[in-house]
Amino acid sequence: MCMIALSLPGTLFAESGVQAVQEAQRKWIESYNRHDDRTLASIEADNFQVVFGDGRVQNKADQVAAVRRTLPAGAEYEVVIEATEVRLYGNAAVLTGIVVERGKFPNDHGIMQPFNQRSRHTDTWIFQKGRWQVVSSHLSDLK
């Protein structure tokens, strides 16, 4: 009985940590959908870096600038997390799962073209400055 009681606080801490990082991830994704550069900037660490499936690399400044850009008339863009698994390691967390980017953008001729890109994601989060911040993200395109 004592062993169960002693392990309970650690279990509760882990569960609250998982919930907190999942909430941070939700806010991060919503910042893209709402074009909320301030929230994005507060969630991404100063040295944040994302590597895309095609090998492109962007940093926090690139991401903030992209979120600030106005979409072309008639364009639509949305990011959705389909699934995420969280693994905690003290003040670090690794999130893996599937992310979907969908919407429509004009092609070279100005005609709106729908897109739906599914990717596997691996995101590394650190609890620092009193909150969870994402420090690294990697996307691998799913065909």
N, C-alpha and C positions, 0 to 999 in steps of 0.2 A: 504494500500500500504506500509506503514512504517513497519507493522508487517511482511510482506513478505520479505522486504529488510533486516530486522534485522535477520530473520531466515535463509536467504540464506547462509551467511558465515558458519554457523554451518552445514548446509546440505552439502556444498562443502567440508568442513573438513571431515565429515563422509564419503563421497564418496571417497575422496583421501586416507583416512585411510583404507577403505575396499580394495581399489586397491593395496595399499602398502603391506598390510598383505597377500593378495592373491599372489602378486609377491614374497614375502618372502617364502610363502608355495611352490610355483612353484620351486624356487631355492633349497629349502630343499629337495623336492622330486627328483629333478635332481641330487643332490649331491649323493643320493643313487645309481641312475642309472649310474652315471659316476665314481663311487668309489672315489669321491672327499671329502676326509676326512677334508681338510682345510675349505671348505665351510660349511660342516656339523657342524664342531666344532664352527664356527662363528655364525651359526643360532641357534643351541641348547644352551640354557642357561647353566651355569656351574652346576646348580642343576637339570637339565632336568631328567625326568623319564618317561618311557613308560611302560604301563601295557598291555600285550597281552591278547587275548581272552582265552588262556589256563591258565591264571593266572601268567605267567612268568613276571618278572619285570627286566628292564634294565635301566642303567643310561647312561649319556653322554659318559663316557669312554668305556662302552660296545658297544655302537653304533658306535663310531669312530673306535674301533678295528674291528668290523664286516665289516665296509666299506673298511678298509685297506686290509682285507683278499682277497687273490686271489681266484677266482672261480675255481673249478675243471675243467679240460680239457673238453670241450664240453658243460659245464653248461651255462645256460642263466638265467638272473634275471632282472626283470623290475617292477617298481612301477608306477602305474597310478592312478590319482585321477579322479573318474568318476563324482563326484558332491561335491560341498562344499557350505555351507551357512555360512556367516560371520555375527556375532553380535558383535558390538563394545560397550565397556563400558569404556569410557575415554581412559586410556592408556593400556587397556586390550581388548582382542578379544577372542571369542570362535568360533572355526570353527568346524562344524559338516558336515558329508557327508559320501561318500563311497570311499574306497581305494581298489585297486586291486593289488595283488602281483602275478606275473605270470612268467613262464619260464620253465626250466627243470633242474633237478639235478639227479645225479646218486643214485640209490637205494643201498641197502646193497650188491647187487651182481654186482654193477658197471654199471647197465643198466640205461640209461637216462629215467627218468620218468617226463612227463609234469605235471605242477601244475597250478592252477588258484584259488587263495584264495581271496574272496571278504569279506571285513569287513566294519562295520560302524566305523567311527572314531570321536572322540571328542578331539580336540587339544586346549590348552590354550596358548595364545601368550601375551607377555607383551612388550610394547614399552619402552625399556631401553637402556642405552648406545648409544642413538641416532639411534636405529634401532629396528625392530621387532625381538624378539627372542621367540622361542617356549620353554615353561617351563614344559609342561605336555602333554602326549598323552595317549589315551586309545582306544584300538581296541576291538570290539566285532565281532566274526566271524559270517558271514551270511551263512546259510546252503542252 
